[in-house]
Amino acid sequence: MDIKYVHIHGWNRNVYLLTVMDIYSRKVLIHMCRQSIKKGDVLVMLSLMLLEYKTEGMRIRNDNSSQFIATAVRQFLKEKGIKQEFSHVATPEDNAYIEALHSNLQREVMERFEFDSIYHAQMIINRYYQWYNEKRRHGSLKGKTPNAVYQQYFNPNPFEYLKNNSTTFEKPSSL
């Protein structure tokens, strides 16, 4: 979980992008763009995330921003059985995967677009994250997409996975 500044040219100011990523699969689970991000925004976003994703064994790694160290956020995560890990001060490499994602986002999107409004930024970032999850293949994931790795991890039945992700499915001859 990390926050990145997004410059809105039409407003001549920055807004904040909060992103949560699954480290194992590199899947972007949820994100939000706001003029400010406070602990209440973090709680709302995490609540929405938990409507869609399992919490079993989940760990959230973040820096020591005030939004993340707030007692309410820490208590919420504890109640949901989610382990919260904090990076060391001034060591973004502790949260390297999401830092790399934000670096790619900067290079591939933000340096190519001038956003007129926060809504324009949200639309483009939504499209980028959708492409990133569904189409972008990662060498570190053996050429798979984040969605494919996430699905395989949380749906370990290989026949079900193959059936849903292959154009042909052949029954083994021994059966």
N, C-alpha and C positions, 0 to 999 in steps of 0.2 A: 504494500500500500504506500503510495507516494503522491506528492502534489507537485505539479509543474505549472509554471507561468505560461499563459498563452496571450500573445499580444493581439489586441483587437484594434486594427488600424482605423476603422470607422469611428471608434470612441477615443482613440489615442491613449489607451490605457491597457493594463494587463488584467486578466481574469485568472481564475485558478482551475486547474484540471486535476481531479482526484481520481486515481486509478487503482483498482485492486486486481492483482494478477496471481494466478496459480503458478507457483514456481516450478513444479514438476513438469507440467504440460506447456507452460508459457502462455496459457489461455488468459485473455483479459476477461475477468468475470463480470465486472461492472465498472462504470465510470460516471462522473458528473462534472459539469462545467458550471462554475458559479462566480459571482462577483466577489464573494467572500466564502470561506469555508470554516465553519465553527464546529464544535463538538456535536451539536444537534444535527448538522448536515451529515457528519460521519455516521452517527447512529441511524439516521434514516436510510442512508445508502447501504449500510451493513444489514439492516433489517430487510430491505428489498433483496439484497443478494441472498440472504438465507431463505427466502421464499422459493428460490430456484435451485440452490446448491446445498449438498449435504455438508454437515459440519464435522462429521466423524473424522478425527485425525487432522483437522484443519489447523494450520498455523498461519498467522498473519505477521509478516515482518514489516516494520516501518521505522522511520527515524524518530527523533525525540521532539517533534513538533507539538505545540501545545494542544492541538486538536486530538492527537493520538495518545498523549499521556494523561489526558483528562480522566478523572476518577470514574465518571459515568461511562466512558468508552471502555475503560479497563474492566469495569464491573460487568458491563453488558457482554463482552467477549468471554469473560470467566463463566457467567451464567449459561452461555450457549456452548460451553465446553471447547472453546477455541483458544489455543495457546497464542499469546502475543509475544513476539520477539522484537527487541529494540536494537537498532544498529548503534554502534559506538559513535560518540560525538565526532563530527567532521570526518567520517569514513563512509562515503557513499558506496564504496565497493562492498560493504556489508549487505547492501540491497541491490546488488549488481544487475540482476535480471530486469527489474523494473527500471533501473537507471538506463540500461541498454535500450529497453523499449522506448523510453522517453527520448533518448538520443536519436533513435530511428525516426520517431514521430517528428522531431525537430527537423531533421535532415530531409525526410521524404514528404512532409506535409507543410509544416509551418514556414519553412524557407521558400516554399513554392506558392503559397497563398497569402493574400492580404484579406483578412476577415473584416467584413463590414459591420458585423454584430456578433454577439455571443451566440445567437441562433445559427448564424452562418458557420461559426467555428464548431458548434455542436454537430451540425449536419455533416461536415467534412470529417471530423474526428470519429463520429459514429461509423461512417463508411470505411474509414481507414481501419478501425478496430475490427469491423466485420470481415474485411479482406484479410487482415492479419490473422484472425482466428480460423477462417475457413479456407483460405487459399495459400497463404505464405508458408512454404516448406522450410524447415529448419534443419541444418546439418547436424546440430546437436540432438535432434529428435529423429535421427536416421531418415531424414527426408520427408517426415510426416508433418502435418499441420497441427497446431495446438489443439484444435477441436478433435482431431482423430486420436491424438494421444490421450486427451482428457476422457473421451468416450471409452477408449480401450481400458483405461485404468479403472473407471467407475462402472464398466460393464464388462467384466473379465470373461464372460462366456464367449469363447472364440467363434463358435458357430453363429451366435446371434450377431456378433460384430461383423463377421464375414457376410452374413445374409444381408445386412443393412448397408454394407459398403462395397459390394461387388456386383457387377452386372450378371455374373454367372455364379451359381453355387451348385457344386456337384457333391452328391452323397458319396462318402468313401465306399469302395467296392466291397469291403469286408463286412458291411452292415447289411 
